[in-house]
């Protein structure tokens, strides 16, 4: 249940739907079995799986949890190429002529169509947290592309959804670079981690460091050479640690031991659904407070309209 990544979005003029109405809408776009010709499919699934009785929406104290299931057939390009090459060789040997590019394209399409039903299917569940009081959406996806896919599904489900990526007054890259180079500039409740990624303005590549001393002379020399921090490990004591990215995404999230202990101490018996909901509420409250604090570190939020304009 605990999110590992977080892509954040501000909701504008949200559609006012009750939990019951939203659940009905989600059911219309529930994940379906893949057809033989489907390369991928995305639909809603129960966050708690079978243990949740197929429930597609969990809402606790204004926090909503929904989950998308992405299915994709894995058909390596090398397998298709090998099959096409064999067919081309057979045609050229049998007919004594060169196969044209147009014919190769047609062969590739046919081979893909024939092999697709037998391809391995990879499934990925992507969770979405919706803070309806603050109109904030956070998606637990490893990439923004995956997060945007889920947003598109939610937009289709609701008929319309106006959201923009959460943005701060101070660009994360600028703030992270300042915090690295000037300890006095760091907010009192910000703690530095031990991972960093530095980018140069030119084509000098990227410098990545793990388990490094961010206060070292070497780090300061890299900053003085003009490099800027595009990723930085940070920590909010007692709540969570994470890597802040230059697009305001939080990656590699680890929740504080005290929070996990609270979750473990809650007596849910053997009720998996109750456990999921109690964990989700603890996580959502922690993420809400942490996001507000991070945005405050970055000078506050940029107010944008539904078209993404400030």
N, C-alpha and C positions, 0 to 999 in steps of 0.2 A: 504494500500500500504506500509506503513512504517514497515520495518522489526522489529521483536521482538528478533530474534536470528540470529547468523551468524557463519557458518562453512566455513572456508577459505581454498582455494586450489590454488596452483600455476600451471599454464598451461605451458606445455613444447611442443615446436614445434607444435603450434596450427594449425589446418586445416584452410586454408584461404578461407573462404566462405563469399560472399556478403550477405547482409541482405535478399535479394530476394532468394538466393540459400538456405540459412538456413531456411527460412520460408517454402520453398518447402519440405525440408527434415523433418521439424517438422510435417508437414501435413501428412506425411506417417506414423507417429507414434502418431497420434491424439488419444485422449482417446475415447474408444468405449464403448457402453453399455455392462454391464456384462451379460455373459451367465449363465444359471442355474447351470452349474457345476463349475463356476469360484469362487474361494475363495477370490481372490484379483485381481486387475487390475491397471496398472499404464500407463498413457499416457499424452500427452501434451494437455493443455487447454488454452483458451484465458485468459490472465492476467486480462483484463477488463470485462470478462464475456460477457453476451449478449450485454451490452452497447458498447462493442468494436467491434461489428460486426464480431466476431469470429476470430479476428486478433491474431495470435499465437506469434508474435514477435514484440517488440517495441525496436527501436534503436534510441538513442538520444546522439549525441556527443561522440560516441564511447562506450556508455554504452548500453548493451543489457538486456532486461527483458523478460524472458520466465517463464512459470508456468506449473508444472506437477499436475495432479489430481490423487490422490491415492484413490481407492475404495476398501473397504474390508468388507466382510460379517462377521457379529458378531454372532458367534454360541458358546455360553458358554459351556465349557467342562462339567459343572454340568448337563446341559440339555441332552447332549449326553449320559453321564453316567447313568442318570436316565432311559432313554429310553432303553439302553442296559441292565441294571439290570432287568427291567421289562420283556424283551424278554428272558433273561437267566432264570429267575424264571419260566416263562411260559413253556419253553422247558423242564426244569428239572422236573416240576410237571407233565407235559403231558407224557414225555418219561421215567421218573423214572431213570434218570442218571445225572451225573455231566457234565456240559458243559466244554469242554477243552479250554485252553488258545488260541489255534489257532482259535477255533470257535468264541471266544469272540472278537478277533481281527477282524475277518471277519464281525461280527455283528456290531462292531463299525464303520467300513468303510461303511457298507450299511446304517446305521442310519445317519451318516454324509452326505452321498450322498443324502439321502431322505430329510433331514432337510435343507440342504444348500440353495436350491432355495427359501425357505420361511424365511431365516434369514434376519435380519435387515442389511442394507448397510450403512456403515459410510464412508463419503467422507472427504478428506483433501486436500486442495490446498497448494502446496509447491512452493514458488517463488525462482527463480535463477537470480542473477545479475552477468553479465559477463562484466568486464572492458577489452575491447579488446585492448586498448592501453598499459595497464600494464600487460595484460594476467593474470588476477586475477579473480577467481570465488568465489562468496559468496552465500551460500544457507540458506534460512530462514527456518530452520527445528529445531524442539525441540531436536532431537537426531542425532548423527553422522550416525547411521544406516539409518535413513530416508534420510539424505543428500547423503549417498553413493548410495542409491537406485536411486535417481534422477541422480546422475553422471553416473550410469550404463545405464540408459535410454538415456542420452545424448551421451554416448559412442556408444550405439547401433544405435542411430539416425545418427551420423556422420560417422560411420564405424570404427573410432578409436579416442581415446582421451587420451593423456598422461598428467595426473595430479598427483600431490602429495600434501598432506596436507601442508599448509604454516607452516614453522618452523623457529624459531629464534635461534640466537647464544646462548643466555642465556635461559635456561628452564624457562617457566613461573612460575613454582612452586618455583624455587630458587629465582627469582626476586621478586615475591610477598612476600616471607618470609623475604627477605632482606629489602624491603620497610617497612614492618610492624615493624621490629625490629630496624631499623636505619633510622629515619626521614631524616637525612642528605643525604642519598643515593637516595632519591626520585627525579626524574626529576622535573624541575621547573614548568612544565605545567601539572603535574600529581596531581590530587586531590583525596584524600581518601574518600570512601563512609562509609557505616555503616553496611555492611554485610561481613561475612567471614566464611570460612570452613577450619578447621585445621585437618590434618591427622597425626597420629603417625606412626613411622616406624614399630612398632610391631602390636599387636592385641588390642590396647587400645581404639579402636573405633574412631569415628569422632566427633569433637566438632563444632557445628554450632551456629552462632550468627547473629541475626537480630536486627537492631537499637541499635547497641552496640558502645561503645567508643573504637575505635581501638588503642587509645593511653593509655589505662588504664594499671595499674600495673598488673591486672589479665591477660591481653592479653600478656604482656611481660613475665610473669611467664610461660604461656603455651608455648611460643616460646623457652624459656630457657630450658624447659623440653624435647625439641627435636621435637616438632610438627612443621609441615610445612604447608604453606597456599596452598590449592588446588583450592580455589575459593576466589575471593576478589572483592568487589564492588569498582569501580573506576569512575572517572568523568573527562571529558575534557570540561572545562568551555566553555559555549556557543555552544557546539556541541552536546555531548551526554553523558549519563551515562550508565553503563553496569556492568555486573559481568564477570570478566575475569576468565576462567577456565584453568586448567593445561594443556589442549590440545590446547590452543590458541583459543578456541571458545569464542564468546561473547554471553552472554545470558541476558535476561531481559533488552533489550536495550530501552532506553528512549531518544528521541531526544530533544535537547534544545528548550526552549520556543521561543527564537528568531527565530530559523529555522522554527518552526511551524507557527509563526506569518507571516513570509515571504510567506510561502505556502498559508496561508489564504488570504493574501493581493493580490495574483495574480488573475487577472480578467479572469476567464475561462468561465464565464457565466454559462449556463446549460450544457456545453459540458463535459460529464463525462470522455470521452477519453482524452481530452486535460488536464483535471485536473489530471488524473492518470499519464500522461507523465511528466507534470511539477513537480508533487510531486516526481516521480521517479528520475528525474534528480537532484533535490535538495538533495534527500536522497543519491543517488549514489556518488555525489561529496563530501558529508559529510563523508560517509563511506570510500571513497578512502583516504581522508586526514587523517581520524582518524586511519585507519589501518596502514598507513605509520608512523604515530607518535608512535603508540603502538609498532610496530616492531623496531623502533629506540630506544624506552625505553628498549627493550629487547636485545640490542646490535647488531641489524641488522639481516638480513635474512640469513639462511643457504641455500647455493646454492646447489641444488640437481639435479641429472639427472632424466630422465624419469623412472628409476628403483627405485627411492627414495634414491639413494646413494649420500652422500655428496662429 
